[in-house]
Amino acid sequence: MIELRGITKIYNKGKFNEVVAVQDISMKIEDGSIVVLTGPSGCGKTTLLSIIGLILTPTSGEIFYDGESVLGYSDYWKTSFRRENFGFVFQHINLLPQYTALENVLLPLYAKDSDPADFMERAVELLSKLGVMERANHLVEQLSGGEQQRVAFVRALIKDPQYLFADEPTVFVDEDTSRIIYRLLQDLRDKGKTIIVSTHDPELIKIADQIHRMDRGRLLQKK
Amino acid sequence: MRSAVIIVTFLIATTMVSAVLFTKEGLEREAEISVKTAPDLTVQYLKAGRVELIPLEYAKTIAGVEGVKAVIPRIWGYAGISTYTFTVIGLDTSSIQYTSFGSIESGRFLTPDDAGKGNIVIGKLIAGLLNVKVGDDIILLSESVEANKFHVVGLFSDASSIYTADMIVMSIQDARQFFRMPDGYVTDFAVYVEDYEQPANVAAKMSFLPNARILDQDLLLRGYKAAYGARGGIFVTLWTILLVGAALVAFSQAVVVGHESKFEVGLLKTFGFTTLDIIEVRLVESLVLGFFATSLGMILGYVYAAYFNAPGLVDILLGWAFLPREFRLPVFISWTSVFSIYAVTVIPLIITTVVPAWLNAITDPELAMRRAAA
């Protein structure tokens, strides 16, 4: 379980351009659930997602993973924790254009303690499941937006992470791909994985177990 | 793209520097070999501070200096054939046992019997240019435009090629006639010292002789090297090109800190790459690129100098020697020069890699989340 207590993030604190991105947010996220963060653009969804994903340090507050407070740990520890437990899908997809789809999928494995060869079978399985296996050896620019996002999901899932963070994963993709993504997220939840998504997509909101609405950095309500 | 810029920059700079460095080493090595064949001391005659012909009787004065084994008169100068200029040296063949010009490839060296007979030994460059071999005759034009026929009895080998390549050795009698040199005078004296004596000591004793200018082998070698040093401008220019190349590399590495690259690093960090992982990746990438480009540049530099005779460089490097273009550059590769080239290319590359890589690696991974805003 993930627990957030009083999370606040202020950019440029004390300067003329100070921005309070996230303010005093507390929540609990159960394992094996789909949690949606929703709200208007600029409300702090991506900031909160980044904080929960330990890639952004809040100005104040605490985060607990399975009861363990993690914000006080070193960057190295957080990096290792991310590597072992997290998968990320980005709004802008963020595949590296100089590599093929398969190379992008295997990219996270080049961090320590992994041999990409050991994950080839899983890569093929996931690429096939998401219908992009035949595009595996194509460069990113040769893929459609929907195909790129599916490859990005395979990249996020290649190490079978316990937590998946997805920032607006359906905003730039077609309906077919969106449906594939909904199904994939539900499958992952059924396997006990925790998925935290920021989205405006009503269909994606429909399959969520928890919905957190945000506005101007604050949590408005929880369903 | 970044890799291509680094490779091309390094290739150009390393090729040029390698060509000059390998050739410079080859020339210096040739000079050292040549100087070893030179007499222990050479004595010239000064009058009003200028070198003039030296009276033959001066040999007795020199021979009187303690430690002198032999004093051999020489007459030398330059002769033209077609558009080429060659060095002509006339030796006292009665003292030929003291002289050394390196090995003979075909035919023989001069003997006392060759005095005044028009027999010559020539360098391989001349043989190649004039297409002559041992047994053939050649015509040399004197300053007064008179034709003089000579008979080739020997051909110098490739060893010490820069020294003997353009050389024509004949008896002193033939040289005197060819140069229309007045009786009783020679160009200089080749002096050989006793085995138990150091040439420098004998030279010191000779320095008190009136009108004498003493040249020892060290001075000759310094003269040769100074001649190459005079061409050092081009060398410095090329070295500067290399440094500019290194600076370009530094620039291209610094560009890595730019927007796209920062995003890339942010992305890797979200995947769990540590700062050290990212520095390591950049370092390995730069090392591979640097070694590849530098090694290829050295190979190209060698080929450019050794096989294509360094077009554009050969005139500058050899101009002092009056050697024609047909002369093959002596190219020599030493571990020192190879190490130096790697040092001035790869080490700056490593330095210019580590700092930008570190700057990149401390990029906040959140950048990947906010690509559009970054």
Interface residues (C-beta under 8 A of the other chain):
Chain A: T46 L49 S50 G53 I55 L56 D75 Y76 T79 S80 R82 R83 E84 F86 F88 F90 Q91 H92 N94 L96 L107 P108 Y110 A111 K112 D167
Chain B: F263 E264 L267 L268 K269 T270 F271 G272 F273 T274 T275 D277 D364 P365 E366 A368 M369 R370 R371 A372
